[in-house]
Amino acid sequence: MSVKVRRYEHGGWEVDIQVVMPDGSKVRERKKSPVSSKSGAQRWGEARERALLFEGPQKPREEVPTLEEFAPRFLDGYARANRQKPSGVSSKESILRVHLVPLVGEKRLDAIGNEDVQRIKKGLRDKARKTVNNVLTVLNTLMKVAVEWGVIRELPCTIKLLPVTPSEADFHDFDEYERLVEASKATDSQAHLIVLLGGEAGLRCGEMMALEWTDVDLSRQQVHVQRSEWKGEVTVPKGGRSRRVPMTNRLAETLRDHRHLRGPRVLSRDDGRPLTQKIVQVTVRKATRKANLRNGGVRGTLHTKCLLAKARPDGDFKQRSKLAAVSWFSNSIQSCMRARFRSNSTCRRRHAPNHS
């Protein structure tokens, strides 16, 4: 083992270190000393010699991948490995392909700075604020996973989301909902059932598609929502938990009349195949047009369920209690509260005494 110090040709001191490792291999390092004096360079070289002997030579640092190179690894090793819902995996894949890779795909992960984040926001200036925040959330998750896996040492940037104003829940008022129910009933029995499942049981589109007859308890008037379908793949409902939803008398009667033997699904085509998301959406759209209403889609009937739960001042108390229980199981509590607030205001205006 030896440490030699010689004058560096461009100024300063070069330290030549040779070490014989315990396994007999030889390691040699030649580096410019970080200190200016010869004695200081000698001491630095001796300290480096001891470090080499006990810790071994530094391993060459692996090259940091670009975002485009790391994206497939992120999707497979994080999203799919953690068994995220297919819709969530597809959303991340779409955001990476359409937004992030074109904007910062060629940059190394450790080189994505705050200015690049602002450039992403500028590139998405024509998109809604919520869309921009979804893109930034995927980028933030990807960067944190890269740190967790040791791909980069630390987060190279700070990602701040855009402020978003809560949007009003789109729903049908009492009279509008009754018109929609009548229009769907005139369309066909399946359209009628879809509107009732959304408006009085609060089922989402995927939950309607995956609903099976074994989930329907007509004797207790309950619907057990325990699965959801997205593009042919059956997963758990939103929130990851199943729930039991009480039926109204009108929904229970419609389910009895709709009973069929075409297959296990409640909603199915004539040949027994399950409905697709597009078929459900088009069915609701047709009924909405027939009722001469704005198109709130399946989501509009879901929010209508929240409105009907407690806001209506008249009607059968037992049915209102059941609808209130339905509202309790909703995963969109804030949307329900906004719908109820708006509906209460409407009711006060309608039933206020006329002093003129």
Backbone hydrogen bonds in HBPLUS format (Angstrom, degrees):
<---DONOR---> <-ACCEPTOR-->    atom                        ^
c    i                          cat <-CA-CA->   ^        H-A-AA   ^      H-
h    n   atom  resd res      DA  || num        DHA   H-A  angle D-A-AA Bond
n    s   type  num  typ     dist DA aas  dist angle  dist       angle   num
A0002-SER N   A0018-GLN O   3.02 MM  16  5.38 154.8  2.09 144.5 150.6     1
A0018-GLN N   A0002-SER O   3.03 MM  16  5.38 165.7  2.05 157.4 158.9     2
A0004-LYS N   A0016-ASP O   2.93 MM  12  5.07 167.7  1.94 146.1 149.9     3
A0016-ASP N   A0004-LYS O   2.77 MM  12  5.07 171.8  1.78 159.0 161.8     4
A0006-ARG N   A0014-GLU O   3.00 MM   8  5.35 163.5  2.02 154.0 159.3     5
A0014-GLU N   A0006-ARG O   2.73 MM   8  5.35 167.8  1.74 174.4 175.5     6
A0008-TYR N   A0012-GLY O   2.91 MM   4  5.27 171.2  1.92 125.5 127.4     7
A0011-GLY N   A0008-TYR O   3.02 MM   3  5.19 158.7  2.07 119.5 118.7     8
A0033-SER N   A0013-TRP O   2.82 MM  20  5.61 173.7  1.83 167.1 169.3     9
A0015-VAL N   A0031-LYS O   2.80 MM  16  5.47 176.9  1.80 167.1 166.7    10
A0031-LYS N   A0015-VAL O   3.07 MM  16  5.47 154.5  2.14 150.5 153.4    11
A0017-ILE N   A0029-GLU O   2.78 MM  12  5.16 177.2  1.78 166.2 166.5    12
A0029-GLU N   A0017-ILE O   2.85 MM  12  5.16 158.4  1.89 147.8 155.1    13
A0019-VAL N   A0027-VAL O   2.83 MM   8  5.22 163.2  1.86 156.6 162.2    14
A0027-VAL N   A0019-VAL O   2.81 MM   8  5.22 164.7  1.84 159.8 164.7    15
A0021-MET N   A0025-SER O   2.75 MM   4  5.34 163.1  1.78 172.8 172.0    16
A0024-GLY N   A0021-MET O   2.86 MM   3  5.30 160.4  1.90 121.2 124.7    17
A0041-ALA N   A0037-SER O   2.94 MM   4  6.16 147.6  2.04 139.7 148.8    18
A0042-GLN N   A0038-LYS O   2.93 MM   4  6.22 146.2  2.05 143.8 153.0    19
A0043-ARG N   A0039-SER O   3.04 MM   4  6.36 159.0  2.08 148.1 152.3    20
A0044-TRP N   A0040-GLY O   2.93 MM   4  6.12 155.7  1.99 144.7 152.1    21
A0045-GLY N   A0041-ALA O   2.90 MM   4  6.06 151.9  1.98 142.0 149.6    22
A0046-GLU N   A0042-GLN O   3.01 MM   4  6.29 153.5  2.08 147.6 154.4    23
A0047-ALA N   A0043-ARG O   3.01 MM   4  6.24 156.7  2.06 147.0 153.1    24
A0048-ARG N   A0044-TRP O   2.93 MM   4  6.15 149.8  2.02 142.6 151.6    25
A0049-GLU N   A0045-GLY O   2.85 MM   4  6.06 143.1  1.99 141.2 151.8    26
A0050-ARG N   A0046-GLU O   3.09 MM   4  6.42 154.0  2.16 146.8 151.6    27
A0051-ALA N   A0047-ALA O   3.09 MM   4  6.34 154.1  2.16 142.4 149.8    28
A0052-LEU N   A0048-ARG O   2.94 MM   4  6.19 154.2  2.01 147.2 153.6    29
A0053-LEU N   A0049-GLU O   3.06 MM   4  6.27 151.2  2.14 143.1 150.9    30
A0054-PHE N   A0050-ARG O   3.07 MM   4  6.30 157.3  2.12 151.2 155.5    31
A0055-GLU N   A0051-ALA O   2.82 MM   4  5.61 158.5  1.87 148.1 155.3    32
A0056-GLY N   A0052-LEU O   2.86 MM   4  4.57 136.8  2.05 115.8 125.4    33
A0109-LEU N   A0065-PRO O   3.12 MM  44  6.44 157.0  2.18 162.2 156.4    34
A0070-PHE N   A0066-THR O   2.96 MM   4  6.19 148.7  2.06 149.4 158.4    35
A0067-LEU N   A0107-LYS O   3.06 MM  40  6.31 145.7  2.18 163.4 162.8    36
A0071-ALA N   A0067-LEU O   2.98 MM   4  5.94 135.8  2.18 146.2 155.5    37
A0068-GLU N   A0105-GLY O   3.08 MM  37  4.57 159.2  2.12 133.8 128.1    38
A0074-PHE N   A0070-PHE O   2.92 MM   4  6.16 150.1  2.01 155.0 164.7    39
A0075-LEU N   A0071-ALA O   2.99 MM   4  6.27 159.2  2.03 156.1 161.1    40
A0076-ASP N   A0072-PRO O   3.01 MM   4  6.17 165.9  2.03 150.6 154.1    41
A0077-GLY N   A0073-ARG O   2.83 MM   4  5.62 158.7  1.87 144.0 150.9    42
A0078-TYR N   A0074-PHE O   2.95 MM   4  5.33 140.1  2.11 131.5 139.2    43
A0079-ALA N   A0074-PHE O   3.37 MM   5  6.91 153.2  2.45 148.3 155.1    44
A0080-ARG N   A0075-LEU O   2.89 MM   5  6.17 167.6  1.91 166.1 170.0    45
A0081-ALA N   A0076-ASP O   3.18 MM   5  6.14 127.4  2.47 133.1 146.7    46
A0082-ASN N   A0078-TYR O   3.02 MM   4  5.82 146.8  2.13 137.5 144.4    47
A0084-GLN N   A0079-ALA O   3.14 MM   5  5.64 168.3  2.15 168.5 167.3    48
A0083-ARG N   A0080-ARG O   3.02 MM   3  5.00 157.1  2.07 106.5 110.6    49
A0088-GLY N   A0085-LYS O   2.86 MM   3  5.22 122.1  2.21 107.9 122.9    50
A0089-VAL N   A0085-LYS O   3.02 MM   4  6.41 157.8  2.07 158.0 165.0    51
A0090-SER N   A0086-PRO O   2.90 MM   4  6.03 163.2  1.93 148.7 153.7    52
A0091-SER N   A0087-SER O   2.95 MM   4  6.06 148.1  2.05 138.4 147.2    53
A0092-LYS N   A0088-GLY O   3.04 MM   4  6.30 161.9  2.07 148.9 152.5    54
A0093-GLU N   A0089-VAL O   2.95 MM   4  6.16 162.1  1.98 150.8 156.2    55
A0094-SER N   A0090-SER O   2.91 MM   4  6.04 154.9  1.97 145.7 152.3    56
A0095-ILE N   A0091-SER O   2.94 MM   4  6.16 160.3  1.98 150.8 156.0    57
A0096-LEU N   A0092-LYS O   2.97 MM   4  6.15 161.6  2.00 151.5 156.2    58
A0097-ARG N   A0093-GLU O   3.01 MM   4  6.13 163.1  2.04 145.6 150.6    59
A0098-VAL N   A0094-SER O   2.84 MM   4  5.82 167.3  1.86 153.9 157.7    60
A0099-HIS N   A0095-ILE O   2.99 MM   4  5.41 153.6  2.06 133.1 141.5    61
A0100-LEU N   A0095-ILE O   3.14 MM   5  6.51 162.9  2.17 151.3 156.4    62
A0101-VAL N   A0096-LEU O   2.85 MM   5  5.64 165.1  1.87 155.1 157.8    63
A0104-VAL N   A0100-LEU O   2.82 MM   4  5.81 174.2  1.83 166.5 168.0    64
A0105-GLY N   A0101-VAL O   2.88 MM   4  3.80 134.4  2.09 121.8 121.2    65
A0107-LYS N   A0104-VAL O   3.26 MM   3  5.57 160.6  2.30 111.3 117.0    66
A0111-ALA N   A0108-ARG O   2.96 MM   3  5.19 155.2  2.02 108.8 116.8    67
A0112-ILE N   A0109-LEU O   3.43 MM   3  5.63 171.2  2.44 107.3 109.6    68
A0116-ASP N   A0113-GLY O   3.09 MM   3  5.31 124.4  2.41  99.7 113.3    69
A0117-VAL N   A0113-GLY O   3.19 MM   4  6.61 149.4  2.28 145.9 154.5    70
A0118-GLN N   A0114-ASN O   3.05 MM   4  6.40 156.2  2.11 148.0 153.8    71
A0119-ARG N   A0115-GLU O   2.91 MM   4  6.18 141.7  2.06 138.0 149.4    72
A0120-ILE N   A0116-ASP O   2.93 MM   4  6.27 144.2  2.06 144.4 153.4    73
A0121-LYS N   A0117-VAL O   3.10 MM   4  6.49 156.0  2.16 146.9 152.7    74
A0122-LYS N   A0118-GLN O   2.93 MM   4  6.22 153.9  2.00 145.0 152.3    75
A0123-GLY N   A0119-ARG O   2.88 MM   4  6.10 153.6  1.95 144.2 151.5    76
A0124-LEU N   A0120-ILE O   3.10 MM   4  6.33 128.9  2.37 140.4 153.1    77
A0124-LEU N   A0121-LYS O   3.21 MM   3  5.18 137.9  2.40  94.3 105.9    78
A0125-ARG N   A0122-LYS O   3.21 MM   3  5.07 155.1  2.28 113.0 110.4    79
A0127-LYS N   A0124-LEU O   2.96 MM   3  5.36 162.0  1.99 116.0 122.0    80
A0131-THR N   A0128-ALA O   3.05 MM   3  5.21 119.8  2.43  99.4 114.1    81
A0132-VAL N   A0128-ALA O   3.06 MM   4  6.45 157.6  2.11 153.9 160.1    82
A0133-ASN N   A0129-ARG O   2.93 MM   4  6.22 159.6  1.97 150.5 156.0    83
A0134-ASN N   A0130-LYS O   2.94 MM   4  6.19 146.9  2.05 142.9 151.8    84
A0135-VAL N   A0131-THR O   3.10 MM   4  6.42 154.7  2.16 148.7 154.6    85
A0136-LEU N   A0132-VAL O   2.97 MM   4  6.28 162.0  2.00 153.0 158.0    86
A0137-THR N   A0133-ASN O   2.84 MM   4  5.96 148.1  1.95 144.2 152.9    87
A0138-VAL N   A0134-ASN O   3.17 MM   4  6.40 155.6  2.23 144.6 149.6    88
A0139-LEU N   A0135-VAL O   3.09 MM   4  6.41 160.2  2.13 149.1 154.6    89
A0140-ASN N   A0136-LEU O   2.87 MM   4  6.07 159.1  1.92 147.7 153.5    90
A0141-THR N   A0137-THR O   2.95 MM   4  6.14 160.9  1.98 149.1 153.9    91
A0142-LEU N   A0138-VAL O   2.95 MM   4  6.11 161.4  1.98 149.5 154.9    92
A0143-MET N   A0139-LEU O   2.99 MM   4  6.22 159.5  2.03 151.2 156.1    93
A0144-LYS N   A0140-ASN O   3.04 MM   4  6.25 158.1  2.09 147.9 153.8    94
A0145-VAL N   A0141-THR O   2.97 MM   4  6.18 154.6  2.03 150.3 157.2    95
A0146-ALA N   A0142-LEU O   3.02 MM   4  6.26 151.4  2.10 144.8 152.6    96
A0147-VAL N   A0143-MET O   3.08 MM   4  6.42 147.8  2.19 144.2 152.2    97
A0148-GLU N   A0144-LYS O   2.95 MM   4  6.18 160.2  1.99 147.1 152.8    98
A0149-TRP N   A0145-VAL O   2.91 MM   4  6.09 149.2  2.00 149.4 156.9    99
A0151-VAL N   A0146-ALA O   2.85 MM   5  5.06 140.0  2.01 163.1 163.8   100
A0152-ILE N   A0146-ALA O   3.41 MM   6  5.95 153.4  2.49 117.3 119.1   101
A0150-GLY N   A0147-VAL O   3.11 MM   3  5.14 158.0  2.16 103.2 109.9   102
A0177-TYR N   A0173-ASP O   2.77 MM   4  5.91 159.9  1.80 158.5 163.8   103
A0178-GLU N   A0174-PHE O   3.07 MM   4  6.38 158.0  2.12 150.5 156.1   104
A0179-ARG N   A0175-ASP O   3.01 MM   4  6.27 152.2  2.09 145.9 153.6   105
A0180-LEU N   A0176-GLU O   2.88 MM   4  6.20 150.5  1.97 146.9 155.6   106
A0181-VAL N   A0177-TYR O   2.86 MM   4  6.17 153.7  1.93 150.5 157.6   107
A0182-GLU N   A0178-GLU O   3.01 MM   4  6.23 161.9  2.04 147.3 151.6   108
A0183-ALA N   A0179-ARG O   2.90 MM   4  6.08 156.5  1.96 146.4 153.3   109
A0184-SER N   A0180-LEU O   2.89 MM   4  6.06 158.0  1.93 148.3 154.1   110
A0185-LYS N   A0181-VAL O   2.94 MM   4  6.12 149.2  2.04 143.7 152.5   111
A0186-ALA N   A0182-GLU O   3.01 MM   4  6.25 144.8  2.14 141.6 150.5   112
A0187-THR N   A0183-ALA O   3.04 MM   4  6.28 127.9  2.32 134.8 148.8   113
A0188-ASP N   A0184-SER O   3.21 MM   4  6.46 156.5  2.27 165.0 159.1   114
A0192-HIS N   A0188-ASP O   3.13 MM   4  6.41 157.4  2.18 149.4 156.0   115
A0193-LEU N   A0189-SER O   3.00 MM   4  6.24 153.2  2.08 142.6 149.3   116
A0194-ILE N   A0190-GLN O   2.95 MM   4  6.19 156.2  2.01 148.2 154.5   117
A0195-VAL N   A0191-ALA O   3.08 MM   4  6.31 163.8  2.11 152.1 155.1   118
A0196-LEU N   A0192-HIS O   3.13 MM   4  6.37 158.7  2.18 146.2 152.0   119
A0197-LEU N   A0193-LEU O   2.87 MM   4  6.03 159.0  1.91 152.4 158.3   120
A0198-GLY N   A0194-ILE O   3.07 MM   4  6.27 152.6  2.15 146.1 152.9   121
A0199-GLY N   A0195-VAL O   2.78 MM   4  5.82 164.4  1.80 150.5 156.0   122
A0200-GLU N   A0196-LEU O   2.79 MM   4  5.27 157.0  1.84 139.2 144.6   123
A0203-LEU N   A0197-LEU O   3.05 MM   6  5.76 174.2  2.05 142.1 140.6   124
A0208-MET N   A0204-ARG O   2.91 MM   4  6.23 150.9  1.99 155.2 163.2   125
A0209-MET N   A0205-CYS O   3.08 MM   4  6.38 163.0  2.11 152.5 156.8   126
A0210-ALA N   A0206-GLY O   3.12 MM   4  6.25 146.4  2.24 138.5 146.5   127
A0229-GLU N   A0206-GLY O   3.07 MM  23  4.69 153.5  2.15 104.4 111.3   128
A0211-LEU N   A0208-MET O   3.23 MM   3  5.21 155.8  2.29 102.0 109.3   129
A0266-VAL N   A0211-LEU O   2.91 MM  55  5.85 169.3  1.92 145.5 146.3   130
A0215-ASP N   A0212-GLU O   2.92 MM   3  5.41 153.5  1.99 110.9 119.6   131
A0213-TRP N   A0264-PRO O   2.95 MM  51  5.96 154.0  2.02 165.4 173.5   132
A0216-VAL N   A0213-TRP O   3.10 MM   3  5.25 160.8  2.14 106.7 112.7   133
A0224-HIS N   A0215-ASP O   2.82 MM   9  4.87 169.8  1.83 147.9 151.4   134
A0217-ASP N   A0222-GLN O   2.89 MM   5  5.17 172.5  1.90 168.1 166.6   135
A0221-GLN N   A0217-ASP O   2.79 MM   4  5.60 115.3  2.21 133.4 152.1   136
A0222-GLN N   A0217-ASP O   2.96 MM   5  5.17 157.9  2.01 141.1 147.9   137
A0247-MET N   A0221-GLN O   2.85 MM  26  5.17 157.6  1.90 133.6 132.9   138
A0223-VAL N   A0245-VAL O   2.72 MM  22  5.05 154.5  1.78 146.0 155.0   139
A0245-VAL N   A0223-VAL O   2.76 MM  22  5.05 169.7  1.77 149.9 152.4   140
A0225-VAL N   A0243-ARG O   2.79 MM  18  5.32 150.0  1.88 173.5 174.7   141
A0243-ARG N   A0225-VAL O   2.96 MM  18  5.32 152.0  2.04 139.6 148.6   142
A0228-SER N   A0235-THR O   2.71 MM   7  5.22 153.1  1.78 144.7 146.2   143
A0235-THR N   A0228-SER O   2.65 MM   7  5.22 166.6  1.67 164.3 168.2   144
A0230-TRP N   A0233-GLU O   2.87 MM   3  5.27 158.3  1.92 143.9 150.4   145
A0233-GLU N   A0230-TRP O   3.06 MM   3  5.27 166.4  2.08 113.9 117.4   146
A0240-GLY N   A0237-PRO O   2.94 MM   3  5.55 156.6  2.00 139.0 141.4   147
A0252-ALA N   A0248-THR O   2.97 MM   4  6.23 164.7  2.00 154.5 158.8   148
A0253-GLU N   A0249-ASN O   2.96 MM   4  6.11 160.3  2.00 148.0 153.1   149
A0254-THR N   A0250-ARG O   3.09 MM   4  6.21 154.8  2.15 140.4 147.4   150
A0255-LEU N   A0251-LEU O   2.94 MM   4  6.18 154.3  2.00 150.6 157.4   151
A0256-ARG N   A0252-ALA O   3.04 MM   4  6.32 152.9  2.12 145.9 152.9   152
A0257-ASP N   A0253-GLU O   3.06 MM   4  6.34 158.5  2.10 147.8 153.3   153
A0258-HIS N   A0254-THR O   2.96 MM   4  6.07 134.1  2.17 138.8 151.5   154
A0259-ARG N   A0256-ARG O   3.42 MM   3  5.48 161.6  2.46 102.0 107.3   155
A0269-ARG N   A0273-ARG O   2.73 MM   4  5.36 170.8  1.74 165.6 168.1   156
A0272-GLY N   A0269-ARG O   2.98 MM   3  5.25 163.9  2.00 114.4 117.9   157
A0280-VAL N   A0276-THR O   3.17 MM   4  6.51 162.5  2.20 153.7 157.5   158
A0281-GLN N   A0277-GLN O   3.00 MM   4  6.22 165.3  2.02 151.8 156.0   159
A0282-VAL N   A0278-LYS O   2.86 MM   4  6.00 162.8  1.89 152.2 157.1   160
A0283-THR N   A0279-ILE O   2.94 MM   4  6.04 153.4  2.01 144.8 152.3   161
A0284-VAL N   A0280-VAL O   3.10 MM   4  6.38 161.2  2.14 151.1 154.9   162
A0285-ARG N   A0281-GLN O   2.95 MM   4  6.14 153.2  2.02 144.9 153.2   163
A0286-LYS N   A0282-VAL O   2.91 MM   4  6.14 154.8  1.97 150.2 155.5   164
A0287-ALA N   A0283-THR O   3.16 MM   4  6.44 163.7  2.19 148.2 152.1   165
A0288-THR N   A0284-VAL O   2.92 MM   4  6.09 150.5  2.01 145.6 154.2   166
A0289-ARG N   A0285-ARG O   2.97 MM   4  6.23 158.1  2.02 148.8 153.8   167
A0290-LYS N   A0286-LYS O   2.95 MM   4  6.17 158.5  1.99 149.4 155.8   168
A0291-ALA N   A0287-ALA O   2.98 MM   4  6.18 142.5  2.13 140.2 149.7   169
A0293-LEU N   A0288-THR O   3.01 MM   5  5.35 168.1  2.03 151.2 154.0   170
A0292-ASN N   A0289-ARG O   2.96 MM   3  4.85 153.6  2.03 100.0 108.3   171
A0300-GLY N   A0296-GLY O   2.87 MM   4  4.30 134.0  2.08 121.8 125.2   172
A0300-GLY N   A0297-GLY O   3.12 MM   3  5.29 128.3  2.40  97.4 110.2   173
A0302-LEU N   A0298-VAL O   3.08 MM   4  6.41 146.8  2.20 143.6 153.3   174
A0303-HIS N   A0299-ARG O   3.02 MM   4  6.35 158.5  2.07 151.0 154.8   175
A0304-THR N   A0300-GLY O   2.96 MM   4  6.11 139.0  2.13 136.9 148.9   176
A0305-LYS N   A0301-THR O   3.15 MM   4  6.40 141.4  2.31 139.5 147.4   177
A0306-CYS N   A0303-HIS O   3.11 MM   3  5.23 122.2  2.46  96.2 109.6   178
A0307-LEU N   A0303-HIS O   3.24 MM   4  6.64 152.1  2.32 143.6 150.8   179
A0308-LEU N   A0304-THR O   2.94 MM   4  6.23 161.6  1.97 158.4 162.2   180
A0309-ALA N   A0305-LYS O   3.18 MM   4  6.20 131.2  2.43 138.9 150.7   181
A0309-ALA N   A0306-CYS O   3.28 MM   3  5.22 136.3  2.49  93.3 105.1   182
A0320-ARG N   A0316-ASP O   3.04 MM   4  6.31 158.3  2.09 150.9 157.4   183
A0321-SER N   A0317-PHE O   2.88 MM   4  6.09 148.9  1.98 145.8 154.3   184
A0322-LYS N   A0318-LYS O   3.08 MM   4  6.40 151.9  2.16 144.3 151.3   185
A0323-LEU N   A0319-GLN O   2.97 MM   4  6.26 158.9  2.02 149.1 154.9   186
A0324-ALA N   A0320-ARG O   2.84 MM   4  6.05 145.3  1.96 142.4 152.5   187
A0325-ALA N   A0321-SER O   3.00 MM   4  6.31 148.7  2.10 142.8 150.6   188
A0326-VAL N   A0322-LYS O   2.93 MM   4  6.32 146.3  2.05 143.4 153.5   189
A0327-SER N   A0323-LEU O   2.94 MM   4  6.26 153.6  2.01 145.2 151.6   190
A0328-TRP N   A0324-ALA O   3.11 MM   4  6.43 141.1  2.27 139.7 149.7   191
A0328-TRP N   A0325-ALA O   3.15 MM   3  5.04 122.9  2.49  90.9 105.2   192
A0329-PHE N   A0326-VAL O   3.07 MM   3  5.48 134.6  2.28 107.0 118.0   193
A0330-SER N   A0327-SER O   3.08 MM   3  5.24 160.2  2.12 107.3 113.4   194
A0336-CYS N   A0332-SER O   2.95 MM   4  6.25 154.6  2.01 151.4 159.3   195
A0337-MET N   A0333-ILE O   2.91 MM   4  6.20 159.4  1.96 155.0 159.8   196
A0338-ARG N   A0334-GLN O   2.99 MM   4  6.22 159.3  2.04 149.1 154.4   197
A0339-ALA N   A0335-SER O   2.92 MM   4  6.11 158.3  1.97 147.4 153.7   198
A0340-ARG N   A0336-CYS O   2.84 MM   4  6.08 158.7  1.89 151.7 157.7   199
A0341-PHE N   A0337-MET O   2.90 MM   4  6.07 155.1  1.97 146.1 152.8   200
A0342-ARG N   A0338-ARG O   3.02 MM   4  6.25 165.0  2.05 149.9 153.4   201
A0343-SER N   A0339-ALA O   2.91 MM   4  6.08 157.5  1.96 146.9 153.9   202
A0344-ASN N   A0340-ARG O   2.83 MM   4  5.96 155.8  1.89 149.3 155.2   203
A0345-SER N   A0341-PHE O   3.13 MM   4  6.34 154.1  2.20 143.7 150.3   204
A0346-THR N   A0342-ARG O   3.06 MM   4  6.35 152.6  2.14 142.9 150.5   205
A0347-CYS N   A0343-SER O   2.83 MM   4  6.13 156.9  1.89 150.3 156.5   206
A0348-ARG N   A0344-ASN O   2.94 MM   4  6.16 158.1  1.99 148.0 153.4   207
A0349-ARG N   A0345-SER O   3.10 MM   4  6.33 155.5  2.16 145.5 151.8   208
A0350-ARG N   A0346-THR O   2.96 MM   4  6.23 154.2  2.03 148.2 155.6   209
A0351-HIS N   A0347-CYS O   2.92 MM   4  6.05 158.7  1.97 154.0 158.9   210
A0352-ALA N   A0348-ARG O   2.96 MM   4  5.60 111.3  2.44 137.1 147.9   211
